[in-house]
Amino acid sequence: MSLTTDFERLTLPLEHEFGISRGSSATAENVVVRVSDDGHTGVGAAAPSAHYGETVETVEAVLPDLLASVERVGDPANHQRIAAAMDDVVRANPAARAAVDIACCDLAAKRVGLPLSRHWGLDPASAPETSFTIGLDDTERMRAKTRDAVDAGYEILKVKLGTSRDEEIVEAVRDTAPDATLRVDANEAWTPREAVSNTEWLADADVEFVEQPVPAENPDGMRFVRERGALPIAADESCVTLADVPEVAEIADIANVKLMKCGGPSEARRLIHAARAGGLDVMLGCMVSSNAAIAAAAQLAPLVDYADLDGSLLLADDPYEGVPMPDGEIDLAAVDRPGTGARLAEPVANG
């Protein structure tokens, strides 16, 4: 049975401008990939990040070769052979590879008529709740975003930090959401000594853990914060591929696994198991992206301790539906269709 493939670029507007310590954006650029046989179509998406050396242009440049390799293999379920075939034509480019891998996983599960998590033998009831991210903005707008998130039912909030007014931001968020579980993410913005000091007042604000407090290029700094800080430390920019796990196990408490960093759900599963073997807790994260990508990540959620899969929730409009996340619950049991659960959204009727 032969496979056909194609892809297209999507520019997705965000509900609010999304800011982190490195900058902000009002749109998310994704590239949607489709892999089809004569009865089903698998869908995936790339959400590239310039921080990891990818753009939509680089994704579009390598996809023809990646997809040609999938067509040559001809079997979307043979993930090992597809990975080797992609290695033969393109190295690195993890977001582009992730889009292809997601589409192949989606198609393979559709062929056997099972949701992807069940195809992998996972328990849908074991998925943790996702956090909802409060992006950097002026303090009052962050307070308003927090109020909106609480009103929408989200009980776990991840607050972006990395400014001269971090204490003011956390105080405003905690005041607005006194009962929420708070996590913070500095996106490499602090020095090790600043990070240690910041964990003290963050602990007083009942923050659960701190994500990537110092630059990934400073593993000794991460170790310093882990050993002297008052809170657990999660590694995001420090934990990109499987090869990073041994060092991360020495410098952090939690590994943040993202499909767009490691190359897709097939590789993410290996990374999760390696992190577990190294004594790490695991968080499943994401980029700001369509459900064409987020739905696949959600299928892995039963394997992890923490989820940060709000990438599609931050969009003003997403052409794809995915796994329902009411009040932050990753409701895999509600997905009554095979594959990742991603499909084109039904048009809204007028009148």
C-alpha positions as CSV (number, residue, x, y, z in Angstrom):
1,M,0.0,0.0,0.0
2,S,1.6,3.3,-1.1
3,L,1.7,6.4,0.9
4,T,1.2,10.0,-0.2
5,T,2.3,13.1,1.7
6,D,1.9,16.9,1.7
7,F,2.3,19.9,4.0
8,E,1.1,23.5,4.4
9,R,2.0,26.5,6.5
10,L,-0.4,27.9,9.1
11,T,-0.2,31.3,10.8
12,L,-2.2,31.1,14.0
13,P,-3.2,34.2,16.0
14,L,-2.8,34.0,19.8
15,E,-5.5,35.0,22.2
16,H,-3.0,37.4,23.9
17,E,0.5,38.4,23.0
18,F,2.7,35.7,24.5
19,G,5.9,36.9,26.3
20,I,8.9,35.1,27.8
21,S,12.2,36.5,29.0
22,R,13.6,36.3,25.4
23,G,10.8,38.2,23.7
24,S,7.1,38.0,22.7
25,S,4.9,37.1,19.8
26,A,1.3,37.6,18.7
27,T,1.2,34.6,16.3
28,A,2.4,31.1,16.1
29,E,3.9,29.7,12.8
30,N,3.2,26.0,12.3
31,V,3.6,23.6,9.4
32,V,1.0,20.9,9.1
33,V,2.0,17.5,7.6
34,R,-0.3,14.9,6.2
35,V,0.6,11.2,5.5
36,S,-2.1,9.3,3.7
37,D,-2.8,5.8,2.4
38,D,-5.9,4.9,0.5
39,G,-8.2,4.9,3.5
40,H,-6.8,7.2,6.2
41,T,-4.8,10.3,6.7
42,G,-2.4,11.0,9.6
43,V,-1.9,14.6,10.6
44,G,1.0,16.2,12.5
45,A,2.5,19.7,12.9
46,A,5.8,21.4,13.4
47,A,6.0,24.3,15.8
48,P,9.7,25.4,15.2
49,S,11.6,27.6,17.6
50,A,14.5,29.8,16.5
51,H,16.1,29.2,19.9
52,Y,16.7,25.6,18.7
53,G,17.8,26.8,15.2
54,E,14.5,26.2,13.3
55,T,12.1,28.4,11.5
56,V,9.0,27.7,9.3
57,E,11.4,28.3,6.3
58,T,13.8,25.6,7.5
59,V,10.9,23.2,8.2
60,E,9.5,23.7,4.7
61,A,13.0,23.3,3.2
62,V,13.6,19.8,4.7
63,L,10.1,18.4,4.7
64,P,10.2,17.2,1.0
65,D,13.2,15.0,1.7
66,L,11.8,13.8,5.0
67,L,8.4,12.9,3.5
68,A,10.0,11.3,0.5
69,S,11.9,9.0,2.9
70,V,8.5,8.0,4.6
71,E,7.0,7.3,1.2
72,R,10.0,5.0,0.4
73,V,9.5,3.1,3.7
74,G,5.8,2.8,3.0
75,D,4.8,1.6,6.5
76,P,3.8,4.3,9.0
77,A,4.0,1.9,11.9
78,N,7.7,1.1,11.2
79,H,9.0,4.0,13.3
80,Q,12.5,2.6,13.6
81,R,12.9,2.3,9.8
82,I,11.3,5.7,9.2
83,A,13.7,7.3,11.8
84,A,16.7,5.7,10.1
85,A,15.5,6.8,6.7
86,M,15.0,10.4,7.9
87,D,18.5,10.3,9.4
88,D,19.9,9.3,6.0
89,V,18.6,12.6,4.4
90,V,18.3,15.2,7.2
91,R,20.0,15.5,10.6
92,A,18.8,17.7,13.5
93,N,15.6,19.7,12.5
94,P,13.6,18.2,15.4
95,A,10.4,20.1,14.8
96,A,10.2,19.1,11.2
97,R,10.9,15.5,12.1
98,A,8.3,15.7,14.9
99,A,5.6,16.7,12.4
100,V,6.4,13.7,10.3
101,D,6.6,11.3,13.2
102,I,3.3,12.6,14.6
103,A,1.6,12.1,11.3
104,C,2.9,8.6,11.0
105,C,1.9,7.7,14.6
106,D,-1.6,9.1,13.9
107,L,-1.9,7.1,10.7
108,A,-0.6,3.8,12.3
109,A,-3.1,4.1,15.1
110,K,-5.9,4.9,12.7
111,R,-5.1,1.8,10.7
112,V,-5.7,-0.4,13.7
113,G,-8.7,1.7,14.9
114,L,-7.4,2.7,18.3
115,P,-6.6,6.0,20.0
116,L,-2.8,6.4,20.1
117,S,-2.5,6.1,23.9
118,R,-4.4,2.7,23.8
119,H,-2.3,1.6,20.8
120,W,0.7,2.2,23.1
121,G,-1.0,0.4,26.0
122,L,-1.3,3.5,28.2
123,D,-4.0,4.2,30.8
124,P,-6.0,7.3,29.9
125,A,-7.0,7.8,33.5
126,S,-3.3,8.3,34.5
127,A,-2.8,11.6,32.6
128,P,-2.1,14.6,35.0
129,E,-3.8,17.9,34.6
130,T,-2.1,20.5,32.4
131,S,-0.9,23.8,33.6
132,F,-2.0,27.0,31.9
133,T,0.7,29.6,31.1
134,I,0.6,33.3,32.2
135,G,3.0,34.9,29.7
136,L,5.1,37.9,30.5
137,D,3.3,41.3,30.3
138,D,2.9,44.3,32.4
139,T,1.8,43.3,35.9
140,E,-1.8,44.3,35.7
141,R,-2.3,42.5,32.4
142,M,-0.8,39.4,34.0
143,R,-3.2,39.8,36.9
144,A,-6.1,40.0,34.4
145,K,-4.8,36.9,32.5
146,T,-4.6,35.1,35.8
147,R,-8.2,36.1,36.6
148,D,-9.3,34.8,33.2
149,A,-7.5,31.5,33.7
150,V,-9.0,31.0,37.1
151,D,-12.5,31.8,35.8
152,A,-11.9,29.3,33.0
153,G,-11.3,26.6,35.6
154,Y,-7.5,26.1,35.4
155,E,-6.1,25.1,38.8
156,I,-2.4,24.9,37.8
157,L,-0.7,28.0,36.5
158,K,2.8,28.4,35.0
159,V,4.0,32.0,35.4
160,K,6.7,33.3,33.1
161,L,9.4,35.3,34.9
162,G,12.8,36.9,34.1
163,T,12.2,40.6,34.7
164,S,13.2,43.2,37.3
165,R,9.7,42.9,38.8
166,D,9.5,39.1,39.3
167,E,8.4,39.4,42.9
168,E,5.7,41.9,42.0
169,I,4.4,39.5,39.3
170,V,4.3,36.5,41.6
171,E,2.6,38.5,44.3
172,A,-0.1,39.7,41.8
173,V,-0.7,36.2,40.5
174,R,-0.8,34.6,43.9
175,D,-3.2,37.4,45.2
176,T,-5.5,36.7,42.2
177,A,-5.3,32.9,42.4
178,P,-4.8,32.1,46.1
179,D,-5.8,28.4,45.7
180,A,-3.9,27.7,42.4
181,T,-0.9,25.5,42.1
182,L,1.9,27.8,40.8
183,R,4.9,26.9,38.8
184,V,7.4,29.5,37.4
185,D,9.6,29.5,34.4
186,A,12.5,31.9,34.0
187,N,13.6,30.7,30.6
188,E,17.3,31.0,31.5
189,A,17.1,34.6,32.7
190,W,18.8,34.4,36.1
191,T,22.3,34.0,37.4
192,P,22.8,31.0,39.7
193,R,23.0,33.2,42.8
194,E,19.9,35.2,41.7
195,A,18.1,31.9,41.2
196,V,19.0,30.6,44.7
197,S,17.8,33.8,46.2
198,N,14.6,33.8,44.2
199,T,13.7,30.3,45.2
200,E,13.5,31.5,48.8
201,W,10.7,34.0,48.3
202,L,9.1,31.8,45.6
203,A,8.9,29.0,48.2
204,D,7.2,31.5,50.6
205,A,4.6,32.1,47.8
206,D,4.0,28.3,47.7
207,V,5.4,27.8,44.3
208,E,5.8,24.1,43.4
209,F,9.0,24.2,41.3
210,V,11.2,26.5,39.1
211,E,11.8,25.7,35.5
212,Q,15.1,26.5,33.8
213,P,16.4,29.2,36.1
214,V,19.8,29.7,34.5
215,P,21.2,29.3,30.9
216,A,21.5,25.7,29.6
217,E,25.1,26.5,28.7
218,N,25.8,26.7,32.5
219,P,25.2,23.1,33.8
220,D,27.3,23.9,36.9
221,G,25.0,26.8,37.6
222,M,21.9,24.6,37.4
223,R,23.6,22.2,39.8
224,F,24.4,25.1,42.1
225,V,20.7,26.1,42.2
226,R,19.5,22.5,42.7
227,E,21.9,22.0,45.6
228,R,21.3,25.3,47.4
229,G,17.9,26.4,46.3
230,A,14.7,26.0,48.2
231,L,12.6,24.5,45.4
232,P,12.8,21.6,42.9
233,I,14.4,22.5,39.6
234,A,13.0,21.5,36.1
235,A,15.3,21.4,33.1
236,D,13.8,22.6,29.8
237,E,16.4,24.2,27.6
238,S,19.0,21.9,29.3
239,C,17.0,18.8,28.3
240,V,16.7,18.6,24.5
241,T,17.6,15.1,23.3
242,L,18.1,11.7,24.8
243,A,21.8,12.3,25.0
244,D,21.1,15.2,27.5
245,V,19.4,13.0,30.1
246,P,22.5,11.7,32.0
247,E,23.7,15.2,32.7
248,V,20.2,16.5,33.5
249,A,19.8,13.8,36.1
250,E,22.8,15.3,37.9
251,I,21.7,18.9,37.8
252,A,17.9,18.9,38.0
253,D,14.9,17.2,39.6
254,I,12.5,17.2,36.6
255,A,13.0,16.7,32.9
256,N,10.8,18.7,30.5
257,V,10.2,16.6,27.4
258,K,8.9,18.3,24.3
259,L,8.1,16.7,21.0
260,M,9.5,19.7,19.1
261,K,12.8,19.5,20.9
262,C,13.4,15.7,20.5
263,G,11.8,14.9,17.2
264,G,8.4,13.5,17.9
265,P,6.4,11.1,20.1
266,S,8.5,8.0,19.2
267,E,11.7,9.6,20.5
268,A,9.8,11.3,23.4
269,R,8.8,7.9,24.7
270,R,12.5,6.9,24.8
271,L,13.4,10.1,26.5
272,I,10.7,9.7,29.1
273,H,11.9,6.2,30.0
274,A,15.5,7.3,30.1
275,A,14.6,10.2,32.4
276,R,12.8,7.8,34.7
277,A,15.8,5.4,34.8
278,G,17.9,8.4,35.8
279,G,15.7,9.1,38.8
280,L,14.0,12.2,37.3
281,D,10.4,13.2,37.4
282,V,9.1,14.1,34.0
283,M,7.1,17.0,32.6
284,L,5.6,16.9,29.2
285,G,5.8,20.4,27.6
286,C,5.0,22.0,24.3
287,M,5.5,25.0,22.1
288,V,2.6,27.3,21.2
289,S,1.0,25.2,18.5
290,S,-2.1,23.7,16.9
291,N,-3.9,20.6,18.1
292,A,-2.4,18.9,15.1
293,A,0.7,18.7,17.4
294,I,-0.7,19.0,20.9
295,A,-3.1,16.1,20.5
296,A,-0.1,13.8,20.0
297,A,1.7,15.1,23.0
298,A,-1.5,14.6,25.1
299,Q,-1.5,10.9,24.1
300,L,1.8,10.6,26.0
301,A,0.5,12.2,29.2
302,P,-0.2,9.0,31.1
303,L,3.6,8.4,31.2
304,V,4.5,11.7,33.0
305,D,4.2,13.4,36.4
306,Y,3.4,16.9,35.1
307,A,1.9,18.3,32.0
308,D,2.2,21.7,30.3
309,L,0.2,21.1,27.2
310,D,-1.6,24.4,26.8
311,G,-0.1,25.3,23.4
312,S,-3.4,25.2,21.6
313,L,-5.3,26.7,24.5
314,L,-3.3,29.9,24.0
315,L,-4.5,30.3,20.4
316,A,-7.4,32.6,19.4
317,D,-8.4,30.1,16.7
318,D,-7.2,26.6,15.8
319,P,-8.3,24.9,12.6
320,Y,-7.9,21.5,14.4
321,E,-9.7,20.0,17.3
322,G,-7.8,17.7,19.6
323,V,-8.0,16.1,23.1
324,P,-10.5,17.9,25.3
325,M,-8.9,19.7,28.3
326,P,-11.8,21.0,30.4
327,D,-10.5,22.9,33.4
328,G,-7.0,21.6,32.5
329,E,-8.0,17.9,32.6
330,I,-6.4,16.0,29.8
331,D,-9.5,13.9,29.0
332,L,-8.2,11.1,26.8
333,A,-11.2,8.9,27.6
334,A,-13.4,11.5,25.8
335,V,-11.6,10.9,22.5
336,D,-13.8,8.4,20.7
337,R,-11.8,8.4,17.5
338,P,-8.6,6.6,16.5
339,G,-5.2,8.2,16.2
340,T,-4.0,11.3,18.1
341,G,-7.5,12.8,18.2
342,A,-6.6,15.7,15.9
343,R,-9.1,16.5,13.2
344,L,-10.3,19.6,11.3
345,A,-12.6,21.6,13.5
346,E,-16.3,21.6,12.5
347,P,-17.3,25.0,11.1
348,V,-19.4,27.1,13.5
349,A,-22.9,27.6,12.3
350,N,-24.2,31.1,11.9
351,G,-27.5,32.2,13.4
